[in-house]
Amino acid sequence: MSNRRRKGRPVSGWLVLDKPLGMTSTKAVSIIKRLFNAQKAGHAGTLDPLATGCLPIALGEATKAMPHVFDSGKTYRFTVRWGIATDSDDAEGQVIGTSERRPTPAEIQGAIPAFIGTIEQRPPAFSAVKVDGARAYSLARGGENPDLKPRPVVVDRFDIIATDSDHGTFEIDCGKGTYVRSLARDLGEVLGCYGHVSALRRISVGPFDEDMMIDLDKLSAAVEENPEEVVDSYLAPVEVALSSLVGLPLYERDANRVLRGQAVLLRGATAPVSGSAYATGGSGQLLAIGEILAGSFHPKRVFHL
């Protein structure tokens, strides 16, 4: 078997892109991969083309930490257009219902508490949820009405930012799997006026927030004008994605064992005895992600940085 080298540079880290309107997440990853001439890249949580904002893109070894970002909480700011229901629950879909009714600020405020906490939510027809092995959006595009069952999601915060006669702008903190489009649809139904998302921006994903976002045009200009080491300064370290895990600094002998995929016993009276963790070496370099079982760290994913 031939041992072909992977094309590109072995650059690793996180690029937190402020995804522009109209671009798919897959396209954004391909652009970033090309700009950094990276060997490997992926994103940690899809944003629809009509959404903007926080898209964490993992390069190189950071792709091994992507599962820990997928499960992170997210913050969204979005605008609901009252009086119109669409088949996609956003501005891109076909109109399927209209209403002359418009909710008052007091009515909106009174309806919101029902959408806070663990709630049952039916995903949009145009979503990536699988129905009998097929994606719901594929069925919907083919003219079918996919039978999507409600499922529990968590909304920790649901604030009103602004209202006018035809719109309401909101900000939420939510857990994995929450569809903002479904919130807009269901809120409109509760208020008796219909509603769909007319604007959507993701503000944060886990540890990645607005302060870390980079504009694509700015990044492209930097790549044209600067050498690789300057461009790489836009990257956040791989371990930023692991802030929810326990950090384990290891001495050289144990660090070498972990790099070989071997478990090590954690010493000291305050050493944790269970849970997910990441290990670092003497100089702070990331070594591995793993689990602590009965006082020993068992590496699951080893990093080569």
C-alpha positions as CSV (number, residue, x, y, z in Angstrom):
1,M,0.0,0.0,0.0
2,S,1.4,3.4,-0.9
3,N,2.0,5.9,1.9
4,R,1.0,9.1,0.3
5,R,1.5,12.3,2.2
6,R,-1.5,14.4,3.0
7,K,-1.5,17.7,1.1
8,G,-1.1,20.9,2.9
9,R,0.5,22.1,6.2
10,P,0.1,20.2,9.5
11,V,-1.3,23.4,11.1
12,S,-3.6,22.9,14.2
13,G,-5.9,25.1,16.1
14,W,-9.4,26.8,16.0
15,L,-10.5,29.5,13.7
16,V,-13.7,31.1,14.9
17,L,-15.3,32.5,11.7
18,D,-18.0,35.1,11.6
19,K,-19.8,33.2,8.9
20,P,-21.3,35.5,6.3
21,L,-24.9,35.5,5.1
22,G,-25.7,33.1,2.3
23,M,-22.7,30.8,2.7
24,T,-23.0,27.1,3.7
25,S,-20.9,25.9,6.6
26,T,-19.3,23.3,4.3
27,K,-18.2,26.1,1.9
28,A,-16.8,28.1,4.8
29,V,-14.7,25.2,5.9
30,S,-13.3,24.7,2.4
31,I,-12.3,28.3,2.2
32,I,-10.6,28.3,5.6
33,K,-8.8,25.1,4.8
34,R,-7.5,26.7,1.5
35,L,-6.5,30.0,3.2
36,F,-4.4,28.2,5.8
37,N,-3.3,25.5,3.4
38,A,-4.3,23.0,6.1
39,Q,-4.1,19.3,5.8
40,K,-7.4,18.7,7.6
41,A,-10.4,20.8,8.7
42,G,-14.0,20.6,9.9
43,H,-16.6,22.6,11.7
44,A,-18.2,22.2,15.1
45,G,-21.9,22.8,14.5
46,T,-23.7,23.7,11.2
47,L,-25.1,27.2,10.6
48,D,-27.7,27.5,7.9
49,P,-26.8,29.7,4.9
50,L,-29.3,32.3,6.0
51,A,-27.6,32.5,9.5
52,T,-24.5,34.5,10.3
53,G,-22.1,34.4,13.2
54,C,-20.0,32.0,15.3
55,L,-18.7,29.0,13.3
56,P,-15.8,27.3,15.1
57,I,-13.6,25.6,12.5
58,A,-11.1,23.0,13.6
59,L,-7.8,22.7,11.8
60,G,-5.5,19.7,12.1
61,E,-5.4,18.1,15.5
62,A,-8.2,20.3,16.7
63,T,-10.6,18.1,14.7
64,K,-10.1,15.5,17.5
65,A,-11.7,17.9,20.0
66,M,-14.8,18.6,17.8
67,P,-17.2,16.3,19.7
68,H,-16.7,18.3,22.9
69,V,-17.9,21.4,21.0
70,F,-20.9,19.7,19.4
71,D,-22.4,19.1,22.8
72,S,-21.8,22.7,24.1
73,G,-24.4,25.3,24.8
74,K,-25.1,28.0,22.2
75,T,-26.4,31.6,22.2
76,Y,-28.5,33.0,19.3
77,R,-30.0,36.4,18.5
78,F,-32.9,36.2,16.0
79,T,-35.8,38.1,14.6
80,V,-39.3,36.7,14.1
81,R,-41.5,38.1,11.4
82,W,-45.1,37.9,12.6
83,G,-48.1,37.2,10.4
84,I,-46.5,34.7,8.0
85,A,-45.8,31.0,8.3
86,T,-43.5,29.3,5.8
87,D,-42.8,25.6,5.1
88,S,-39.2,26.0,6.2
89,D,-40.0,28.2,9.2
90,D,-37.6,30.9,7.8
91,A,-37.6,33.6,5.1
92,E,-36.4,31.1,2.4
93,G,-39.5,29.0,2.4
94,Q,-42.8,29.1,0.7
95,V,-45.7,30.9,2.5
96,I,-48.2,28.4,3.9
97,G,-50.3,30.7,6.1
98,T,-50.9,34.4,6.9
99,S,-52.6,36.4,9.6
100,E,-53.5,40.0,10.2
101,R,-53.1,39.6,13.9
102,R,-50.0,41.1,15.6
103,P,-49.0,40.4,19.2
104,T,-48.5,43.1,21.8
105,P,-45.2,43.2,23.8
106,A,-47.2,42.1,26.9
107,E,-48.6,39.1,25.0
108,I,-45.1,38.1,23.8
109,Q,-43.6,38.5,27.3
110,G,-46.5,36.4,28.7
111,A,-45.9,33.6,26.2
112,I,-42.1,33.2,26.6
113,P,-42.0,31.4,29.9
114,A,-43.5,28.3,28.3
115,F,-40.4,28.1,26.1
116,I,-37.8,28.1,28.9
117,G,-36.4,25.0,30.5
118,T,-36.7,21.5,29.1
119,I,-39.4,21.7,26.4
120,E,-40.8,19.4,23.7
121,Q,-39.9,20.7,20.3
122,R,-40.8,19.4,16.8
123,P,-37.9,20.0,14.3
124,P,-38.6,21.9,11.1
125,A,-39.6,20.0,8.1
126,F,-36.5,21.3,6.3
127,S,-34.0,19.9,8.8
128,A,-31.3,17.2,8.9
129,V,-33.3,14.9,11.2
130,K,-33.6,11.4,9.7
131,V,-37.0,9.8,9.0
132,D,-36.8,6.1,8.1
133,G,-33.2,6.6,7.0
134,A,-33.8,9.7,4.9
135,R,-33.1,13.4,5.8
136,A,-36.2,15.3,6.5
137,Y,-35.2,18.1,4.1
138,S,-34.8,15.6,1.3
139,L,-38.4,14.4,1.9
140,A,-39.7,18.0,2.2
141,R,-38.0,19.1,-1.0
142,G,-39.6,16.1,-2.8
143,G,-43.1,17.4,-1.7
144,E,-43.5,15.0,1.2
145,N,-44.5,16.1,4.7
146,P,-42.1,14.2,7.0
147,D,-43.5,12.9,10.2
148,L,-41.2,14.5,12.8
149,K,-41.8,13.6,16.4
150,P,-41.3,16.2,19.2
151,R,-38.2,15.7,21.2
152,P,-36.8,17.3,24.4
153,V,-34.5,20.3,24.1
154,V,-33.2,22.8,26.7
155,V,-33.6,26.6,26.6
156,D,-31.9,28.2,29.6
157,R,-32.6,31.9,28.7
158,F,-35.2,33.5,26.4
159,D,-35.0,37.3,26.4
160,I,-36.8,40.0,24.4
161,I,-34.4,42.4,22.8
162,A,-36.8,44.6,20.7
163,T,-40.3,44.6,19.2
164,D,-42.2,46.5,16.5
165,S,-45.6,46.0,14.9
166,D,-44.3,43.2,12.6
167,H,-41.2,41.8,14.3
168,G,-39.8,40.6,17.6
169,T,-36.0,40.2,18.2
170,F,-34.9,37.8,20.8
171,E,-31.8,36.2,22.4
172,I,-31.6,32.7,23.8
173,D,-29.1,30.4,25.5
174,C,-29.9,26.8,24.5
175,G,-28.6,23.3,24.5
176,K,-27.7,20.8,21.7
177,G,-30.3,20.1,19.1
178,T,-32.5,23.2,19.7
179,Y,-34.0,24.7,16.5
180,V,-34.5,28.4,16.5
181,R,-36.8,28.1,13.6
182,S,-39.1,25.8,15.6
183,L,-39.1,28.3,18.4
184,A,-40.2,31.1,16.0
185,R,-42.9,28.9,14.5
186,D,-44.2,27.7,17.9
187,L,-44.2,31.1,19.5
188,G,-46.2,32.4,16.5
189,E,-48.7,29.6,16.9
190,V,-49.1,30.3,20.7
191,L,-49.7,34.0,20.0
192,G,-52.2,33.1,17.2
193,C,-50.5,35.1,14.5
194,Y,-48.0,32.8,12.8
195,G,-44.2,33.6,12.6
196,H,-41.0,32.6,11.0
197,V,-37.3,33.5,11.4
198,S,-36.3,36.5,9.3
199,A,-32.8,36.9,10.7
200,L,-30.5,34.7,12.7
201,R,-27.1,35.2,14.2
202,R,-25.2,32.7,16.4
203,I,-23.3,34.6,19.1
204,S,-21.4,31.8,20.8
205,V,-20.8,28.1,20.8
206,G,-19.4,26.8,24.1
207,P,-16.1,28.6,24.8
208,F,-16.1,30.4,21.4
209,D,-17.8,33.8,21.5
210,E,-18.1,37.1,19.5
211,D,-14.8,38.5,20.8
212,M,-13.0,35.5,19.1
213,M,-14.8,35.8,15.7
214,I,-12.9,36.8,12.6
215,D,-14.3,38.4,9.5
216,L,-13.7,36.4,6.3
217,D,-12.7,39.4,4.2
218,K,-10.2,40.6,6.9
219,L,-8.7,37.1,7.1
220,S,-8.4,36.8,3.4
221,A,-6.6,40.1,3.2
222,A,-4.2,39.0,6.0
223,V,-3.4,35.8,4.1
224,E,-2.5,37.8,1.0
225,E,-0.3,40.3,2.9
226,N,1.4,38.2,5.6
227,P,3.6,35.1,5.9
228,E,2.1,31.9,7.3
229,E,3.3,32.4,10.9
230,V,1.4,35.7,11.1
231,V,-1.8,34.1,9.7
232,D,-1.5,31.3,12.2
233,S,-1.7,33.9,15.0
234,Y,-5.4,34.1,14.3
235,L,-5.8,30.5,15.5
236,A,-6.9,29.7,19.1
237,P,-5.2,26.7,20.8
238,V,-6.7,23.2,20.4
239,E,-7.3,23.0,24.2
240,V,-9.7,26.0,24.2
241,A,-12.4,23.6,23.2
242,L,-11.8,21.5,26.3
243,S,-12.5,24.1,29.0
244,S,-15.3,22.0,30.4
245,L,-13.0,19.0,31.1
246,V,-10.6,18.5,34.0
247,G,-7.0,19.4,33.2
248,L,-4.3,17.0,34.3
249,P,-0.6,18.2,34.2
250,L,1.7,15.2,33.9
251,Y,5.4,14.6,34.6
252,E,7.6,13.4,31.8
253,R,7.4,9.7,32.4
254,D,3.6,9.7,32.6
255,A,3.4,12.0,29.7
256,N,5.4,9.6,27.5
257,R,3.1,6.7,28.6
258,V,0.0,8.7,27.6
259,L,1.5,9.6,24.2
260,R,1.8,5.8,23.6
261,G,-1.9,5.4,24.5
262,Q,-1.2,3.8,27.9
263,A,-3.1,4.6,31.1
264,V,-1.4,6.3,34.1
265,L,-2.2,6.3,37.8
266,L,-3.0,9.8,39.1
267,R,-1.2,10.5,42.3
268,G,-1.9,12.9,45.2
269,A,-4.7,13.3,47.7
270,T,-6.6,15.7,45.5
271,A,-6.4,13.7,42.3
272,P,-9.8,13.1,40.7
273,V,-11.0,9.5,40.6
274,S,-13.5,9.7,37.7
275,G,-14.8,11.9,34.8
276,S,-13.7,13.2,31.4
277,A,-10.3,14.9,31.3
278,Y,-7.4,16.1,29.2
279,A,-3.7,15.7,29.9
280,T,-0.9,18.1,29.4
281,G,2.9,17.8,29.5
282,G,5.4,19.7,31.5
283,S,5.5,22.6,29.1
284,G,1.7,22.8,28.9
285,Q,1.4,21.1,25.6
286,L,-1.8,19.1,25.0
287,L,-1.3,15.3,25.1
288,A,-4.6,13.5,25.1
289,I,-8.3,13.5,25.9
290,G,-9.6,10.6,27.9
291,E,-11.5,9.2,30.9
292,I,-10.5,8.9,34.6
293,L,-11.5,5.5,35.8
294,A,-10.8,4.4,39.4
295,G,-8.1,7.0,39.8
296,S,-6.3,6.3,36.5
297,F,-6.3,8.4,33.3
298,H,-7.1,6.4,30.2
299,P,-6.3,8.3,27.0
300,K,-8.9,8.0,24.2
301,R,-7.6,10.5,21.6
302,V,-3.8,11.3,21.5
303,F,-2.6,14.6,20.0
304,H,0.5,15.2,18.0
305,L,1.3,18.9,18.3
